[in-house]
Amino acid sequence: MSLSIGIVGLPNVGKSTLFNALTNNDILAANYPFATIEPNTGIVPVPDARLGELQKMYSADKVIPASVTFVDIAGLVAGASKGEGLGNKFLANIRQCDAIVHIVRAFTDDSVLRHDESTVNPKADIEIINTELILADMQTIENRLPKLQKEAKAKPAAREQMGYLESLLRHLEGGTPLSALPSLDEDVIADLHLLTAKPVIYAFNVDEETLTDEAKQKELSALVSPARTLFVSAKLEEELKGLELEDAMELLESYGVDEPGLHKMIRAAYDTLGLQSYLTAGPKEVRAWTIKQGYTAPQAAGVIHTDFERGFIAAQIVDYDDLMAAGSEVAAKSAGKMRTEGKDYVMQPGDVVEFRFNV
């Protein structure tokens, strides 16, 4: 299961600088609007210290971590939903992503132009982006309704769909993004790829001092509550780029920070989307697989290959901590820590698994 995150924001908020740092990339990051025209993509591994420990235990030839695809989408502007600043093209790029990370400028630097050359205003910037996403969704729904109106005369299902979409349209017209609603009928909206239905994480690009200023962070979080918020410094993340892990952690600690922005962002995305990983291990490879929380063992097997789900027999599972404490798979079996689970077993984050199946 691949995870794709679209990084959005107004021009000159630090999107491309942060993208470069997160993905160890070197795309153009310039001090003017639309430095990014085509979306830039970077695939990064999900940090997981367990993989290295399992590689040692199994003397595995290779390690394959789970991965996240970050998509740096060009800066949106007011009027994007009507095509301003190539807006329609940029919005189309967001539709393909699982979640949105909205970068909001919350630092002051006279050398970095603001998109409209006024003072830094996180609240106003957030409203511009959210308004454009809402307007784009309204347009998408309005384009679909005439087709459903024709079908509704003969198909009860079309009438229900039409009524549901009209209710969503009313929420949007009132300024409410669809992600703020208690629930959504995914079957009805799946093919519409509505932008405001996607989970949003707000990442405030702050100066180094604000990274440890809880009062300031609380003030910024209140602007988007109850949405998930992160606080990163694109400038600091850029300094971390290319450093060995030990050196990077030492630099972060000097600013009172305990983990890189990449780790924060991936963890927030997993939590927001309800994802987790399980592990497989052997002499050939050690690997992490991303699944949805609540997946059963057959569903988890299907992430490896659809045949594994269809032919699922059982899953041999040991908890990672139990495996490490035992020192080997053989010892874990002897200690009774290895167990066999059937089709109804719900996967847990610490599971190290070997699936049994018929082909």
C-alpha positions in Angstrom: 0.0 0.0 0.0 1.6 3.2 -1.2 1.1 6.5 0.7 1.1 9.8 -1.2 1.2 13.2 0.5 0.7 16.5 -1.4 2.5 19.5 -0.1 0.5 22.6 -0.7 0.7 26.3 0.3 0.9 29.8 -1.1 4.0 30.8 -3.0 7.1 31.6 -1.0 6.0 29.8 2.2 9.0 27.4 2.1 7.3 24.4 0.4 10.1 23.6 -2.0 12.8 24.2 0.6 11.1 21.8 3.0 10.5 19.3 0.2 14.2 19.4 -0.7 15.2 18.8 2.9 12.6 16.0 3.5 13.5 14.1 0.3 17.2 15.0 0.1 16.4 16.5 -3.3 17.7 19.5 -5.2 14.7 21.0 -7.0 14.6 24.7 -7.7 13.6 26.7 -4.6 13.5 30.3 -5.6 12.3 33.6 -4.0 9.5 34.2 -6.4 6.0 32.8 -7.1 5.8 29.6 -9.2 9.3 28.4 -8.8 7.6 25.0 -9.0 5.6 24.5 -12.1 5.4 20.7 -12.5 4.9 18.7 -9.3 8.1 17.3 -8.0 8.0 13.8 -6.5 10.2 12.3 -3.9 10.0 8.8 -2.3 11.4 8.6 1.2 11.7 5.6 3.6 9.6 5.5 6.7 12.0 5.6 9.6 11.8 2.3 11.5 14.7 1.3 13.8 13.3 -2.2 14.1 14.3 -3.1 10.6 18.0 -2.8 11.4 17.7 -5.0 14.4 15.9 -7.7 12.5 18.5 -7.6 9.7 21.2 -8.4 12.3 19.1 -11.2 13.8 18.3 -12.9 10.5 21.6 -11.8 8.7 19.2 -10.6 6.0 20.6 -9.7 2.5 18.6 -6.5 2.3 16.2 -4.2 4.2 13.1 -2.7 2.5 11.4 0.0 4.6 7.9 1.2 4.0 7.9 4.4 1.9 6.0 7.6 1.5 5.7 9.7 -1.7 5.8 13.4 -1.2 4.5 15.6 -4.0 5.6 19.2 -4.0 2.7 21.0 -5.7 3.2 24.5 -7.1 2.1 27.4 -5.0 -1.7 28.1 -5.1 -3.0 31.6 -5.3 -6.4 33.3 -4.8 -8.5 32.3 -7.9 -6.8 29.0 -8.4 -10.2 27.2 -8.6 -10.9 29.5 -11.7 -7.5 28.8 -13.3 -5.5 31.7 -11.8 -1.8 30.9 -11.7 -2.3 27.6 -13.5 -4.5 26.7 -10.6 -6.6 24.0 -12.3 -3.5 22.1 -13.2 -2.1 22.4 -9.6 -5.5 21.3 -8.1 -5.5 18.2 -10.4 -2.2 17.2 -8.9 -3.6 17.3 -5.4 -6.5 15.0 -6.3 -4.1 12.0 -6.7 -2.8 12.3 -3.2 -4.0 10.4 -0.1 -3.5 13.4 2.3 -2.5 17.0 2.2 0.2 18.8 4.1 -0.6 22.5 4.1 2.6 24.5 4.7 1.8 27.8 6.4 4.3 30.6 6.7 4.7 31.7 10.3 8.2 33.2 10.2 9.3 36.7 9.5 12.2 37.3 7.1 12.4 40.5 5.0 14.6 38.7 2.5 11.8 36.3 1.6 9.0 37.9 -0.3 5.4 37.2 0.9 3.1 36.2 -2.0 1.3 39.6 -1.9 4.2 41.6 -0.3 2.2 42.3 2.8 3.0 41.3 6.4 3.1 37.6 7.5 -0.5 36.5 8.2 -1.0 32.8 8.8 -4.7 33.0 9.3 -5.3 34.9 6.0 -3.0 32.5 4.1 -4.9 29.4 5.5 -8.2 30.9 4.4 -7.0 31.6 0.9 -6.0 27.9 0.4 -9.1 26.5 2.0 -11.4 28.8 0.0 -9.8 27.6 -3.2 -10.1 24.0 -2.3 -13.8 24.5 -1.3 -14.5 26.3 -4.5 -12.9 23.6 -6.6 -15.0 20.9 -4.8 -18.2 23.0 -5.4 -17.4 23.1 -9.1 -16.7 19.3 -9.2 -20.1 18.5 -7.5 -22.0 21.1 -9.6 -20.6 19.4 -12.8 -21.8 16.0 -11.6 -25.3 17.0 -10.6 -26.9 17.4 -14.1 -25.9 13.8 -15.0 -27.5 12.5 -11.8 -30.6 14.7 -12.3 -31.2 12.9 -15.6 -30.6 9.4 -14.2 -32.7 10.2 -11.1 -36.0 9.9 -13.1 -35.5 6.2 -13.5 -32.9 5.2 -10.9 -33.6 5.4 -7.2 -29.9 5.1 -6.5 -29.1 8.1 -8.6 -31.8 10.1 -6.6 -30.1 9.2 -3.4 -26.6 10.1 -4.7 -28.0 13.4 -6.0 -29.5 14.2 -2.6 -26.3 13.4 -0.8 -24.1 15.5 -3.1 -26.5 18.4 -2.8 -26.2 18.2 1.0 -22.4 18.2 0.6 -22.7 21.2 -1.6 -24.6 23.1 1.0 -21.8 22.5 3.5 -19.2 23.7 1.1 -21.3 26.8 0.3 -21.3 27.5 4.0 -17.5 27.4 4.1 -17.2 23.9 5.7 -14.5 21.6 4.2 -15.8 18.1 3.9 -13.1 16.7 6.2 -14.8 18.6 9.0 -18.0 16.5 8.7 -18.5 13.6 11.1 -18.6 11.0 8.3 -18.6 10.8 4.5 -20.1 8.2 2.2 -16.9 7.1 0.4 -18.7 5.0 -2.1 -20.6 8.0 -3.4 -17.7 10.4 -3.6 -14.8 8.0 -4.5 -14.6 8.9 -8.2 -15.0 12.7 -7.5 -11.6 12.9 -5.7 -12.9 15.8 -3.7 -10.0 17.9 -2.3 -11.6 19.0 1.0 -12.5 15.4 1.8 -8.8 14.5 2.1 -7.2 14.6 5.5 -5.2 17.8 6.1 -2.1 18.3 8.3 -1.1 21.9 8.9 2.7 22.3 9.0 3.6 25.8 10.2 7.0 26.8 8.9 8.5 28.7 11.9 11.8 30.1 13.0 14.1 28.1 15.3 12.9 29.8 18.4 9.2 28.9 17.8 10.1 25.2 17.6 10.3 25.2 21.4 7.8 28.0 22.2 4.7 26.2 23.4 2.7 29.4 23.8 3.3 30.5 20.2 2.5 27.0 19.0 -0.7 26.9 20.9 -1.7 30.2 19.3 -1.0 28.9 15.8 -2.8 25.6 16.4 -5.9 27.4 17.4 -6.2 28.8 13.9 -6.9 25.3 12.5 -8.3 23.4 15.6 -9.1 20.5 15.7 -6.9 19.6 12.7 -3.5 18.0 13.2 -0.6 20.5 13.4 3.1 20.3 13.1 5.9 22.9 13.6 8.9 22.7 11.4 11.7 25.1 10.4 12.5 24.7 6.7 15.7 26.6 7.3 16.8 24.1 10.0 15.6 21.1 8.0 17.8 22.3 5.1 20.8 22.4 7.5 20.1 18.7 8.3 20.2 17.7 4.7 23.1 15.3 4.0 24.2 15.0 7.6 24.8 11.7 9.2 22.1 10.7 11.7 24.3 11.3 14.7 25.3 14.7 13.5 21.7 15.6 12.6 20.4 14.6 16.0 23.2 16.6 17.7 22.2 19.7 15.7 18.5 19.2 16.5 19.2 18.8 20.2 21.1 22.2 20.1 17.8 23.8 19.2 15.8 21.7 21.8 14.2 19.5 19.1 14.1 15.7 19.5 13.3 14.5 15.9 13.6 15.7 12.3 10.6 17.2 10.5 10.4 14.2 8.2 9.7 11.9 11.1 7.0 14.2 12.5 5.3 14.5 9.1 5.3 10.7 8.4 4.0 9.9 11.9 1.3 12.5 11.6 0.3 11.2 8.2 0.1 7.6 9.5 -2.0 8.7 12.5 -4.3 10.9 10.4 -4.9 8.2 7.8 -5.2 5.4 10.3 -2.2 3.4 9.0 0.3 1.1 10.7 3.1 -1.2 9.6 3.8 -4.9 10.1 7.1 -6.7 9.5 8.3 -9.7 7.6 11.8 -11.1 8.2 14.1 -13.8 6.8 17.6 -14.4 5.4 16.6 -12.9 2.0 15.0 -9.6 3.3 13.5 -7.8 6.2 10.6 -5.6 5.2 7.9 -3.2 6.5 4.5 -3.2 5.0 1.9 -0.4 5.4 -1.7 -1.4 6.1 -4.8 0.3 7.5 -5.4 -0.1 11.2 -8.0 -2.8 11.7 -6.9 -5.0 8.8 -7.3 -8.7 9.4 -4.4 -11.1 8.6 -5.8 -12.0 5.2 -6.1 -8.4 4.2 -2.5 -7.7 5.4 -1.3 -10.7 3.3 -3.1 -9.2 0.3 -0.9 -6.1 0.5 2.1 -8.4 -0.3 0.2 -10.2 -3.1 -3.5 -10.6 -3.9 -3.0 -14.4 -4.2 -1.9 -14.4 -0.6 -5.2 -13.1 0.5 -7.3 -15.4 -1.7 -5.3 -18.5 -0.6 -4.8 -17.5 3.1 -4.5 -20.4 5.5 -2.9 -18.9 8.6 -0.4 -16.4 9.9 2.5 -17.3 12.1 3.1 -14.3 14.3 5.6 -13.1 17.0 5.6 -9.7 18.7 8.7 -7.8 17.8 9.6 -7.0 21.5 9.1 -10.7 22.4 11.3 -11.7 19.5 14.1 -9.3 20.5 13.9 -10.4 24.1 14.2 -14.1 23.1 17.2 -13.4 20.8 16.1 -15.6 17.9 13.1 -17.0 16.2 13.9 -20.5 17.5 14.2 -19.2 21.1 10.9 -17.3 20.7 9.2 -20.5 19.5 10.6 -22.5 22.5 9.4 -19.8 24.8 5.9 -20.1 23.4 5.9 -16.6 22.0 5.2 -17.7 18.4 1.5 -18.2 17.7 -0.7 -19.2 14.8 -3.6 -16.8 13.9 -6.5 -17.3 11.6 -8.7 -15.3 9.3 -10.3 -13.2 12.0 -7.0 -12.0 13.6 -6.6 -8.2 13.6 -3.1 -7.1 12.9 -1.1 -5.3 15.5 1.8 -2.7 15.0 4.5 -5.0 16.5 3.6 -8.1 14.5 6.5 -10.0 12.7 4.6 -12.3 10.4 5.0 -15.3 8.1 1.9 -16.1 6.1 0.8 -19.5 5.0 -1.3 -19.8 1.9 -2.4 -21.9 -1.0 -1.6 -20.7 -4.5 
